[in-house]
């Protein structure tokens, strides 16, 4: 079986709204028309979360657009979808999310070979000041990289200028 991984969709707000502490891979139960729609890239993970009901894990709020040629076989685009995990993994997740403030968040959806997989993250919601700190930190890193690139460019130009001057001086000496 081919185990190449092809990214389908990412949750754009997962890392912005949560501190992800642990990740786990899960299979997902889908119908045929949903798979065809996913292959066309018509899936959205924004505002999606996972819950545990009766010892089973479900993903809630994932929107898979109806397949255009699917007619009566299309399912509800926002229906809850069951995730495939073994009992030991589910027990571990129950233990992790029982802690105050922890949630199950789908991070990404991808093909692993021919199978659709969901990467779940166990994370704690960020407060507004945490988000501001992250934005400030990312901005500072971006500025530092920009300054380093500008400094390297300046050094390269100075080096080329010095080489030109030396070549000019050598040329004038020989005349």
C-alpha positions in Angstrom: 0.0 0.0 0.0 1.3 3.4 -0.9 1.8 5.6 2.2 2.4 8.9 0.5 0.8 11.8 2.3 -1.2 14.4 0.4 -2.6 17.4 2.3 -6.3 18.0 1.7 -7.2 20.8 4.2 -5.8 22.5 7.2 -7.7 24.1 10.1 -6.6 27.7 9.8 -7.5 28.7 13.4 -6.2 25.6 15.2 -2.7 27.0 16.2 -4.0 30.5 16.5 -6.8 29.7 19.1 -5.2 26.7 20.9 -1.9 25.6 22.4 -1.6 22.1 20.9 0.1 19.8 23.3 -0.4 16.4 21.7 -1.3 15.1 18.2 -3.0 11.9 17.2 -3.9 10.4 13.8 -7.4 9.0 13.2 -9.3 7.5 10.4 -12.7 8.8 9.5 -15.9 7.1 8.3 -17.1 8.6 5.1 -19.5 7.7 2.3 -18.5 7.4 -1.4 -19.8 10.7 -2.5 -18.0 12.4 0.4 -14.7 10.9 -0.7 -15.2 12.1 -4.2 -16.0 15.6 -3.0 -12.9 15.5 -0.7 -10.7 14.5 -3.7 -11.9 17.7 -5.4 -10.8 19.6 -2.3 -14.3 20.7 -1.3 -13.9 20.4 2.5 -13.6 23.0 5.3 -12.2 22.4 8.8 -12.8 25.9 10.2 -14.9 26.0 13.4 -14.5 22.2 13.7 -14.1 20.2 16.9 -14.2 16.6 18.1 -16.3 15.1 20.9 -16.5 11.8 22.7 -19.9 10.2 22.9 -20.5 6.7 24.4 -16.8 5.7 24.0 -16.7 6.9 20.4 -15.1 10.0 18.9 -17.0 12.2 16.5 -15.9 15.2 14.4 -18.5 18.0 14.5 -18.8 20.9 12.1 -16.7 19.7 9.3 -18.2 20.8 6.0 -17.9 18.6 3.0 -19.7 20.1 0.0 -22.2 17.7 -1.7 -20.7 15.9 -4.7 -22.2 17.4 -7.9 -23.0 14.1 -9.6 -24.0 12.4 -6.3 -27.8 13.1 -6.5 -29.7 11.0 -3.9 -26.5 9.5 -2.4 -25.2 12.8 -1.0 -25.2 13.1 2.8 -25.8 16.2 4.9 -22.7 18.4 4.5 -22.4 19.2 8.2 -23.3 15.8 9.7 -21.2 14.4 12.6 -18.6 11.9 11.3 -17.2 9.1 13.3 -13.4 8.9 13.8 -11.7 5.5 13.9 -9.5 5.1 17.0 -8.8 2.0 19.1 -10.1 1.8 22.7 -6.6 2.5 24.2 -6.3 5.7 22.2 -9.9 6.8 23.1 -9.2 6.2 26.8 -6.0 8.3 26.5 -8.0 11.1 24.9 -10.7 10.9 27.5 -8.0 11.3 30.2 -6.5 14.3 28.5 -9.7 16.2 27.7 -11.1 15.7 31.2 -8.5 18.2 32.4 -10.0 21.7 32.6 -9.8 23.7 29.4 -8.6 21.0 27.1 -10.3 20.3 23.7 -10.0 18.0 20.7 -9.3 20.0 17.6 -8.9 18.7 14.1 -5.6 20.2 12.8 -5.5 18.7 9.2 -7.2 16.3 6.8 -5.0 14.3 4.4 -4.7 11.2 2.3 -2.4 8.6 3.5 -2.2 6.3 0.6 -5.9 5.8 -0.4 -7.3 6.5 3.1 -8.5 9.8 4.5 -6.9 10.6 7.9 -7.5 13.4 10.4 -4.8 14.8 12.6 -6.4 15.6 16.0 -4.7 17.9 18.5 -5.3 18.0 22.2 -5.0 21.6 23.1 -5.9 24.3 25.6 -7.6 27.5 24.4 -5.5 30.6 24.3 -6.5 33.8 26.0 -6.5 37.0 24.1 -3.2 38.1 25.6 -1.6 34.8 24.6 -2.6 35.5 21.0 -1.2 39.0 21.2 2.1 37.6 22.6 2.3 35.1 19.7 1.6 37.8 17.1 4.3 40.0 18.7 6.8 37.2 18.8 6.1 36.2 15.2 6.5 39.9 14.1 9.8 40.2 16.0 11.1 37.1 14.3 10.0 38.4 10.9 11.8 41.7 11.5 15.0 40.0 12.6 15.0 37.8 9.5 14.4 40.8 7.3 17.3 42.7 9.1 19.6 39.8 8.6 18.8 39.5 4.9 19.3 43.3 4.5 22.7 43.0 6.3 23.8 40.1 4.2 22.8 42.0 1.0 24.8 45.1 2.2 27.8 42.9 2.9 27.6 41.3 -0.5 27.4 44.7 -2.2 30.3 46.0 -0.2 32.4 43.0 -1.1 31.6 43.4 -4.8 32.4 47.1 -4.6 35.7 46.3 -3.0 36.5 43.8 -5.7 35.6 46.3 -8.4 37.9 48.9 -6.9 40.8 46.5 -6.7 40.3 45.4 -10.3 40.1 49.1 -11.4 43.4 49.9 -9.5 45.1 46.9 -11.0 43.9 47.9 -14.4 45.2 51.5 -14.0 48.6 50.3 -12.7 49.2 48.2 -15.7 48.6 51.1 -18.1 
